[in-house]
């Protein structure tokens, strides 16, 4: 297996942190999304250590996935709760959101394993 060398100091990149963030995001739908909040906070703190490298795109990818998911969760919940029928079908937007969220996490994680930047 080849190692990716960081451009500014010649050392191999440590990808353990971003892999851990992907794990946290991947299991977060099963923890009522609490791990996503923790992962976004850790990602925001740790992002400076990879600034300017291809790994930074994965931090952005996970943050965008989280915040877009949060937006759609709020909108979907509001729209379905205000309608009488929506109260019984609230599981539908949440299920679609969970599938979309996991798709984005898996897609980004596969690109990380191939040592490629996250999708744009």
C-alpha positions as a Markdown table, in Angstrom:
| # | Residue | x | y | z |
|---|---|---|---|---|
| 1 | Unk | 0.0 | 0.0 | 0.0 |
| 2 | Unk | 1.3 | 3.4 | -0.8 |
| 3 | Unk | 1.5 | 6.2 | 1.7 |
| 4 | Unk | 0.3 | 9.7 | 0.8 |
| 5 | Unk | 2.9 | 12.3 | 1.7 |
| 6 | Unk | 1.8 | 15.6 | 3.1 |
| 7 | Unk | 2.8 | 18.4 | 0.8 |
| 8 | Unk | 4.4 | 20.8 | 3.3 |
| 9 | Unk | 6.5 | 18.7 | 5.7 |
| 10 | Unk | 7.1 | 15.4 | 3.8 |
| 11 | Unk | 5.5 | 13.2 | 6.5 |
| 12 | Unk | 2.8 | 10.6 | 5.8 |
| 13 | Unk | -0.7 | 11.9 | 6.6 |
| 14 | Unk | -2.4 | 10.6 | 9.7 |
| 15 | Unk | -5.9 | 9.6 | 8.6 |
| 16 | Unk | -7.0 | 8.1 | 11.9 |
| 17 | Unk | -9.0 | 11.1 | 13.0 |
| 18 | Unk | -11.0 | 11.4 | 9.8 |
| 19 | Unk | -11.7 | 7.7 | 9.8 |
| 20 | Unk | -13.0 | 8.0 | 13.3 |
| 21 | Unk | -15.3 | 10.9 | 12.3 |
| 22 | Unk | -16.7 | 8.8 | 9.4 |
| 23 | Unk | -17.4 | 6.0 | 11.9 |
| 24 | Unk | -19.2 | 8.4 | 14.2 |
| 25 | Unk | -21.2 | 9.8 | 11.4 |
| 26 | Unk | -22.0 | 6.3 | 10.0 |
| 27 | Unk | -23.5 | 5.1 | 13.3 |
| 28 | Unk | -25.1 | 8.4 | 14.3 |
| 29 | Unk | -28.6 | 7.6 | 12.9 |
| 30 | Unk | -28.7 | 4.8 | 15.4 |
| 31 | Unk | -27.8 | 7.0 | 18.3 |
| 32 | Unk | -30.5 | 9.7 | 17.6 |
| 33 | Unk | -27.9 | 11.8 | 15.7 |
| 34 | Unk | -26.0 | 12.6 | 18.9 |
| 35 | Unk | -22.7 | 11.3 | 17.6 |
| 36 | Unk | -23.0 | 13.6 | 14.5 |
| 37 | Unk | -23.0 | 16.6 | 16.8 |
| 38 | Unk | -19.9 | 15.4 | 18.6 |
| 39 | Unk | -18.2 | 14.5 | 15.3 |
| 40 | Unk | -18.9 | 18.0 | 13.8 |
| 41 | Unk | -17.4 | 19.6 | 16.9 |
| 42 | Unk | -14.3 | 17.4 | 16.8 |
| 43 | Unk | -14.0 | 18.0 | 13.0 |
| 44 | Unk | -14.2 | 21.8 | 13.5 |
| 45 | Unk | -11.4 | 21.6 | 16.1 |
| 46 | Unk | -9.2 | 19.2 | 14.2 |
| 47 | Unk | -9.6 | 20.7 | 10.7 |
| 48 | Unk | -6.8 | 23.2 | 11.1 |
| 49 | Unk | -4.3 | 20.3 | 11.2 |
| 50 | Unk | -5.1 | 19.3 | 7.7 |
| 51 | Unk | -5.7 | 22.7 | 6.2 |
| 52 | Unk | -4.5 | 22.9 | 2.6 |
| 53 | Unk | -4.4 | 19.2 | 2.0 |
| 54 | Unk | -6.8 | 16.9 | 0.2 |
| 55 | Unk | -8.0 | 15.5 | 3.6 |
| 56 | Unk | -9.6 | 18.9 | 4.4 |
| 57 | Unk | -12.2 | 18.2 | 1.7 |
| 58 | Unk | -13.4 | 15.3 | 3.8 |
| 59 | Unk | -13.9 | 17.5 | 6.8 |
| 60 | Unk | -16.0 | 19.9 | 4.7 |
| 61 | Unk | -17.9 | 17.0 | 3.2 |
| 62 | Unk | -18.9 | 15.7 | 6.6 |
| 63 | Unk | -19.8 | 19.2 | 7.9 |
| 64 | Unk | -21.9 | 19.9 | 4.8 |
| 65 | Unk | -23.7 | 16.6 | 5.1 |
| 66 | Unk | -24.5 | 17.3 | 8.8 |
| 67 | Unk | -25.8 | 20.8 | 8.3 |
| 68 | Unk | -27.8 | 20.0 | 5.2 |
| 69 | Unk | -29.3 | 17.0 | 7.0 |
| 70 | Unk | -30.2 | 19.2 | 9.9 |
| 71 | Unk | -31.9 | 21.7 | 7.7 |
| 72 | Unk | -33.9 | 19.0 | 5.9 |
| 73 | Unk | -34.8 | 17.4 | 9.2 |
| 74 | Unk | -36.2 | 20.7 | 10.6 |
| 75 | Unk | -38.1 | 21.5 | 7.3 |
| 76 | Unk | -39.4 | 17.9 | 6.9 |
| 77 | Unk | -40.5 | 17.7 | 10.5 |
| 78 | Unk | -42.2 | 21.1 | 10.5 |
| 79 | Unk | -44.1 | 20.4 | 7.2 |
| 80 | Unk | -45.3 | 16.9 | 8.3 |
| 81 | Unk | -46.2 | 18.0 | 11.9 |
| 82 | Unk | -48.4 | 20.9 | 10.8 |
| 83 | Unk | -50.5 | 18.7 | 8.5 |
| 84 | Unk | -52.9 | 16.2 | 10.2 |
| 85 | Unk | -51.8 | 13.4 | 7.9 |
| 86 | Unk | -48.2 | 14.2 | 8.4 |
| 87 | Unk | -48.3 | 13.2 | 12.0 |
| 88 | Unk | -48.8 | 9.6 | 10.9 |
| 89 | Unk | -46.3 | 9.7 | 8.1 |
| 90 | Unk | -43.4 | 11.5 | 9.9 |
| 91 | Unk | -41.3 | 8.4 | 9.7 |
| 92 | Unk | -41.2 | 8.8 | 5.8 |
| 93 | Unk | -39.0 | 12.0 | 5.6 |
| 94 | Unk | -36.9 | 10.8 | 8.5 |
| 95 | Unk | -36.3 | 7.5 | 6.7 |
| 96 | Unk | -35.4 | 9.3 | 3.4 |
| 97 | Unk | -33.1 | 11.6 | 5.3 |
| 98 | Unk | -31.3 | 8.7 | 7.0 |
| 99 | Unk | -30.8 | 6.9 | 3.7 |
| 100 | Unk | -29.4 | 10.1 | 2.1 |
| 101 | Unk | -27.2 | 10.8 | 5.1 |
| 102 | Unk | -25.7 | 7.3 | 5.1 |
| 103 | Unk | -25.2 | 7.4 | 1.3 |
| 104 | Unk | -23.1 | 10.6 | 1.6 |
| 105 | Unk | -21.1 | 9.2 | 4.5 |
| 106 | Unk | -20.4 | 6.0 | 2.7 |
| 107 | Unk | -19.6 | 7.8 | -0.6 |
| 108 | Unk | -17.1 | 10.1 | 1.2 |
| 109 | Unk | -15.6 | 7.2 | 3.2 |
| 110 | Unk | -15.0 | 5.1 | 0.1 |
| 111 | Unk | -13.2 | 8.1 | -1.6 |
| 112 | Unk | -11.1 | 8.5 | 1.6 |
| 113 | Unk | -10.1 | 4.8 | 1.5 |
| 114 | Unk | -9.0 | 5.4 | -2.2 |
| 115 | Unk | -7.0 | 8.4 | -0.9 |
| 116 | Unk | -9.1 | 10.8 | -3.1 |
| 117 | Unk | -10.6 | 14.1 | -2.1 |
| 118 | Unk | -14.2 | 14.1 | -1.1 |
| 119 | Unk | -16.8 | 14.8 | -3.9 |
| 120 | Unk | -17.6 | 18.4 | -4.6 |
